[in-house]
Each structure stands twice: as structure tokens, then as C-alpha cells.
Amino acid sequence: MVNHFMNHGELSCKDNLVTNMKKACETLKKDVLAYLPMTFIVNFNGKAKDNQMDEFIQVFSTVERLK
């Protein structure tokens, strides 16, 4: 299975895809979540890791409660 295509990182890397889709949807005045599932990018090597994980856990917990 191939999930990355050489020289196409803007589309095949999930973080770049999300960034580009958000920009496109802002320009078109569309909701990005109509096209992509909710996505979280957590940089485990960065200082913001704990805040990013807390945000993910909060949203995940909310979704689970609503099921």
C-alpha cells in the first residue's frame, strides 16, 4: 500500500493536505469538515505536545459522550 507519492507531499502528507484543504475551503467559503474528517496534528517532538494532546482528548471525549 502506498500512502505517499514522491514529489506530491502537499497532497499525500496528511498535515499538508489538511492545511491546503483549509485554505481552499476558506477561499471558497466552504466547511472543510464537509470534505475531510476532523484531523489533529500532534508534534510529539515539540513543546506544544501536551496542549495538542489535551485538545485531542477533549474533542474525542465529547464525541464519545454524544454517541
C-alpha positions in Angstrom: 0.0 0.0 0.0 1.3 3.4 -0.9 0.3 6.4 1.2 2.9 8.9 -0.1 3.7 9.8 -3.6 7.1 11.2 -4.5 7.0 15.0 -5.2 3.4 15.2 -4.1 3.8 16.0 -0.4 1.3 18.7 -0.5 -1.4 16.1 -1.0 -0.1 12.8 0.3 1.2 14.1 3.6 -1.8 14.4 5.9 -0.7 17.5 7.7 -0.1 19.3 4.4 -3.4 18.0 2.9 -5.3 19.4 5.8 -3.5 22.8 5.7 -4.2 23.1 1.9 -7.8 22.0 2.2 -8.4 24.5 5.0 -7.0 27.3 2.8 -9.1 26.2 -0.2 -12.3 25.9 1.8 -11.7 29.4 3.3 -11.3 30.8 -0.2 -14.5 29.0 -1.4 -16.4 29.8 1.9 -16.9 26.1 2.5 -16.7 23.9 5.6 -13.6 21.8 5.5 -15.2 19.2 7.7 -17.7 18.6 4.8 -14.7 17.2 2.8 -12.3 15.8 5.4 -12.8 14.2 8.8 -11.7 16.2 11.9 -8.0 16.0 12.0 -5.4 16.6 14.7 -1.7 17.1 14.1 0.3 16.4 17.2 4.0 17.1 17.1 5.4 14.7 19.7 8.8 16.4 19.4 7.6 19.9 20.1 6.9 21.9 23.3 3.2 22.1 22.4 2.7 18.3 22.5 0.8 18.4 25.8 -1.6 21.1 24.7 -2.2 19.4 21.4 -2.9 16.1 23.1 -5.2 17.8 25.6 -7.2 19.3 22.7 -7.5 15.9 21.0 -8.6 14.2 24.2 -11.2 16.9 24.9 -12.7 16.6 21.5 -12.6 12.8 21.5 -14.3 12.6 24.9 -17.0 15.0 23.7 -17.6 12.9 20.6 -17.8 9.7 22.7 -20.3 11.2 25.1 -22.5 12.2 22.1 -22.7 8.6 20.7 
